[in-house]
Amino acid sequence: MKSKKTKKELIDVVLENIVLDIHVGDHTALAEMLNFIPVENLVAYLPDEDFKKFYHLITEEYLKKEEDDLL
């Protein structure tokens, strides 16, 4: 009987497909997935020089969430 696949195995296969897509110049699926990742995680991924350019989005996103929670 085959064992169930793990989340790590899923991530590995997805990463392989991302590499293939990028290799052929197709960024569509990756861009779609990135839209589901919280802004804080995207900004935290960046190197320092880019992090500083986008840090304000974390604050704006946080403030919007707080405002939405109050409504």
C-alpha positions in Angstrom: 0.0 0.0 0.0 1.3 3.5 -0.9 1.9 5.9 1.9 0.1 9.2 2.0 2.1 12.1 0.7 3.3 14.7 3.1 3.0 18.5 3.0 6.8 18.7 2.5 6.5 16.4 -0.5 3.7 18.6 -1.9 5.9 21.7 -1.4 8.8 20.0 -3.1 6.7 19.2 -6.2 5.2 22.7 -6.3 8.7 24.2 -6.1 9.8 22.0 -9.0 6.8 23.2 -11.0 7.5 26.8 -10.1 11.1 26.4 -11.3 9.9 25.0 -14.6 7.3 27.7 -15.1 9.9 30.4 -14.4 12.3 28.7 -16.8 9.8 29.1 -19.6 8.9 32.6 -18.5 5.4 31.8 -17.1 4.9 33.7 -13.8 1.1 33.6 -13.8 0.6 30.7 -11.3 3.2 32.0 -9.0 1.8 35.5 -9.0 -1.7 34.0 -8.2 -0.3 32.0 -5.2 1.6 35.1 -3.9 -1.7 37.0 -3.7 -2.8 34.6 -1.0 0.3 35.2 1.2 -0.1 37.9 3.8 1.8 41.2 3.1 3.9 40.8 6.2 5.3 37.5 4.9 6.0 38.9 1.5 7.8 41.9 2.9 9.7 39.8 5.4 11.1 37.6 2.5 12.8 40.6 0.9 16.4 41.6 1.4 17.0 44.7 3.6 17.2 47.3 0.8 13.8 46.1 -0.6 12.3 45.5 2.8 12.7 49.2 3.6 10.8 50.2 0.5 7.8 48.1 1.3 7.7 48.1 5.1 5.0 50.7 5.1 2.6 48.1 3.6 2.8 46.1 6.8 1.6 49.1 8.8 -1.1 50.0 6.3 -2.3 46.4 6.1 -2.4 46.1 9.9 -4.3 49.4 10.3 -6.8 48.3 7.7 -7.4 45.0 9.5 -7.9 46.8 12.8 -10.4 49.2 11.1 -12.3 46.3 9.5 -12.5 44.5 12.8 -14.1 47.6 14.4 -16.8 47.8 11.8 
